[in-house]
Amino acid sequence: MEVVLVILQACVVIGAIVLGVRVGGIGLGLWGVVGTAILVFVFRLPPGSPPVDAFFIIIAVITASSAMQAAGGIDFLVSIASKIIQRNPRRLTYVAPLVAFVFTVLSGTSNIFFALIPVIYETAYRNGQRPERALAASTVTSGLGITASPVSAAMAAYLVLMEAKGFGLPQVLAITVPSAIVACIVTSFVQQRIGKELIADPVFRKRVEAGTVEVPAALEASFAAQASGGA
């Protein structure tokens, strides 16, 4: 019987989250209230105390991030990250994810990654590389940066949960930072081996022949040589 109750309660929680995400905006909070009401009044679960400490910590972190955005700090970080990425085009699949990770850690938000997407794409394509390799890896590593950032709202909320178990910020970072860096490196190595090179990709070649895409500058000589050889 207890197992059935746990399953039903889990279904209520998941259902409230799904419906809230579908509605979006304030609906996410309203469906959370509905789910909580069902758990308290239907399943007779005792309500807990409001997480006041977590609220204030998250508000402080978000306020600091907003101040950095208003002061131009995010734009400054984006400009530095863009220069680093553009200076290392040959190692883009390894450099871009690490840059996305480091700058997410520094800023406490993965929003900085959105400004790097066109830079990563243009740098990869211009140098004849598959853009999705660096983009996919950077998307993952920017998310990992949130878990390793001492100034992210997620870390602030997590610290509130872990303080009762005797884990402070140094102990948590000692675990999340090394593991996230290892994950970034492994992700880059895996992505580097996904898909054929553009010069050997039949779908890309068909699009070039059809004129729907332009040949990257780094591959113009190779395409010209293959075209003359085939003729």
ABEGO torsion letter per residue (X at the ends): XAAAAAAAAAAAAAAAAAAAAAAEEAAAAAAAAAAAAAAAAAAGBBBBBBBAAAAAAAAAAAAAAAAAAAAGAAAAAAAAAAAAAAABAAAAAAAAAAAAAAAAAAAGBAAAAAAAAAAAAAAAAAAGBBAAAAAAAAAAAAAAAAAABAABAAAAAAAAAAAAAGBBAAAAAAAAAAAAAAAAAAAAAAAAABEBBAAABAAAAAAAAAGABBBBAAAAAAAAAAAAAAX
